[in-house]
Amino acid sequence: MAELNLAIRIDSLGLPLKRALDVAAQMGIRSVELNARREIHPESLTDTGLRHLKKLLDERNLSVASLRFQTRRGYDNPQDLQRRIEATKAAMKLAYKLGSAAVINSIGFVPDDENDPRYEALEAVLSDLGRYGAKVGAFLAAETGAETGESLATLLEKDEDGFVAVALNPGRLIVNRHGVTEAVKALKERIQVVCATDGVLDLAAGRGLHVPIGEGTADFPQIFATLEDVGFRGPCIVGREDSSLPELQQGVQYLGNLGM
């Protein structure tokens, strides 16, 4: 297996940006995922602010693997939808300026019925964002978890003119009782980022739980072997919203050993 392009999710550290970047560099990480809803704000970031951010990264020999732009509502929700679309486009434009090709977000609820008006509306929004990504050089990456990989693949394959990528999140799939192997097979080349999280099903509690990488049921060796077969060379992001530093370090070590 080829060496993985490991990165860490900066917001999982719960530290001010500069300090978080220091920690990432000290861990030997060479790329990071920035949160475009917390650490930086695409619509208000000035040219001076952008230069300062690039300087902070360059001084620590860090690059930007992806931007996380988690909106409060999905693209299926009509409330403030146009504003959400424009904000996403601003994040995609910023990602390109930072040298990243992916903006990660959950796209929202995908109806089972393809004739459902909500399905058609969501399809239209993703088509718009897909074409914009091709124009600016950075793509929306739909994070897996809320629906099966097969359902997501069917939706994203509707438009041949635009391209919406996928951020594979095994832990979210497991927690929501969806198959990880099936998702990888269905989405294949569309997977441009891996959000490396793990999970288990707590049968007694009747729900899924997030757990540290390597302690759940995600078969990471098999996941990356399958992705390698389709030419995956994208970043592998370690960390989730409530990660601790020891958990991050454990995840980086575990995944780093896979690529040795």
N, C-alpha and C positions, 0 to 999 in steps of 0.2 A: 504494500500500500504506500502511495506517495505521501510525503510529509504534508500534514494539514496546515492550512493557513489560519492559525489560531488568532483570535481577537477576544477582547473582553468587553462586556456591556458596561460602560462607564457608570451609568446611573445605578447599577446594582451595588456599587461601593458606598453609596450614601454620603459622599464627600463633595466639597466644593470642586469645581472642574479642575483647577490647577493641581490641587492635591491628588485628585483621582488620577490624573495623567502621570503624576510622579509615581504613584503606586503601580500603575500599569507598566511603566518603563522599568521599575525595580524588579518586577516579576519576569522580565525578559520578553514581554509581549511587544510586538512590533506594529500592531494595528488595533484600533478600538472602534466600538460602536458608540456614536454620540446620540443623545436624546434631543431631538429638535422641538420638543415641547417643554424642556426643562433647562438644559445647559445653554442651548442656543435657540434663537427664535428667527426662522428664515425671513419672515416678513418685515422684521425690524432691524436685522443685522446690517450695519453700515459697511461700506468698503473698508473703513478703518478697523471696525470690529472683526471683519473677515481676515484682514492682514494680521491682526493680533492673535487670532485663533490659530492661523497657520504657523505663526512664529512659535506659539506654545507647543504645537505638535512637532515642528522641525527641531526645536531645541532638545526634544526627548526622543528623536528618531522614530516618531510614530506617524502612521498614516491612518486614514479614516476608512474602515471596512464597510460601514453602512451607517445610515441615519435611521433612528427609530422615530416615527411620527404617528404615535397612537392617538387617534382622534376619539372624542367622547362617544361619537355615534358612528356607525358604519355608513357605507355609501348606499345602503339600502334605505336609509332613513331620510325622508324628504325634508325634515326640519333643518334649515340653514345649509342645505346640501351644496348650493353653488359656492357659498363661502368656504365650505370644507374642501371642495374640489380645487378652488384657487389656492388655498393654503397648502394643499398637497403638491400642487404644481410648483409653488415657491420652494417647498422642501426638496423637490426633485432637482430644481435648478441649482439650489445650494449644494446638494450632494455632488453634482457634477463639478462645481467650482472647488470642492474639497477633494476631488479625485476619487469619489466613490460612485459606484454604478447602481446602488440599491437604496430605496427608501421603504422601510418595513412598516406595514400597518395591517390590521385586521380589516377585511373588506366589509364585514357585516353578515347579516343573515342571508343564506342562499336558499330560496324556496325549492321544494322538491319538484314542483310542477313547472316545467319550462314555459308553459303558456300563462303562468301567473304574471299579471302586470308588474308586480314587484321584481320578478326575475328579469323581465325585459328592461325595466328601468335601471337595475343594477348592471346589466349587460351594457347598456348605453354609456353609463358613467365609466366603466372599466375600459370600454373602447376608446373613449375620449382621453383618459389618462394613459392608455397604452400608446396612442398615437403621439401624445405629448412627450412621453418618455423617449420615443424614437427620435423626436426632434431635438431634445436637449441633451441626450446621451446618458441619462440616468433613469432607471425604471422603478416603478412601484413594484414591491415584492409583497404579495399577499401571504400573510402568515397563516399557516395551517392550524387547525384545532377545532374550530366551531363546526365544521362539516367534514365529511369524508374526503379523502384525497381524490377519489373518483368523481364526486360531485364538483369539487373545485376545478378539476381538470376539464370536465365537460363545459363548465361556464367559461373558462379562460380560452378554450379552443374555438369559441364562437367567432371571434374576430381575427381575421388573417392579416389585417393591415397594421394593427397595433400590437404591442407586446407587453403583457403584464407577467412579471416573473413570480417566483414562489420562494418564500422563506420557510423551509421545512422546520417545524418545531415538534419533535417526537414526543416530548413531555406533555404538551397540550393535547395532542392526539390521544395519548394514553388516558389522560385524565378525563377526556370526553368520550372514552370508550370507542375510539376509532382505530383502525388498523394502521400501524406505521409502515409495515412492509408493503401493504396494498397501496398506500399513499405514494411511497417512493416509486413503485412500479408505474402508477398512473401518471405521475407528474414528471418523472424522468428529467429530460434536458431543461425543463422549465425551472427546476430548482437551481437557484443562483446563490442562495445563502442557506446555511444551516444554523438555526438557533438551538444550540446544544443544551437541551433540558431533558430530564428523565422523570418518570412517574411510575406509580403502581396503582392497582385497583384495590381499595380496601373493601373487601366483600362484606365484612361485618358492618361497616358504616354505610355501605351502599354508595360509595363515591370514590373518585380518583384522587390521588394525592401526589403533589410534586415532591421529589426526593433528590438528593445529590446525584450527580452523574456517576453512573456505574453501580448505583444501588437500586435501580428500578428495572423495568422490563425492556427498555429500549436496547436493541441489539446494535450498538454503534459499529462494531467491526463489520457486520453485514450491511448496515446502512451505507457506510463509506465504500465498501467493496462494490455495491450496486451502483453508487454514484460515480465511482471511478470508471466503471464500464461505459458510462455515457459522457465521459469527459469532464466531470465536475472539477473545477479548480477554484471555486469561490471561497469566501471566508467562512469560518466556523466560529460562531459567536458564543462565548461562554458567559453564563450569568443570567439571572432572572431578577425580577423586581425586588425580591426579598432575600437575595443571596447574602451570605456572610463572606468575609475575606477568606477564611479557611476553606469554605466550600468552593469558592472561585479557584483557589490554588489547587485544591484536589481535582477539580474538573479539568484544569489546564494540564496537570500532570497526567491524569488518566488518558485524555485525548492525545497528548503529546506522545505517550508511549505507543499508541496505536500506529503512529506514522513512523516509528523507528525501524 
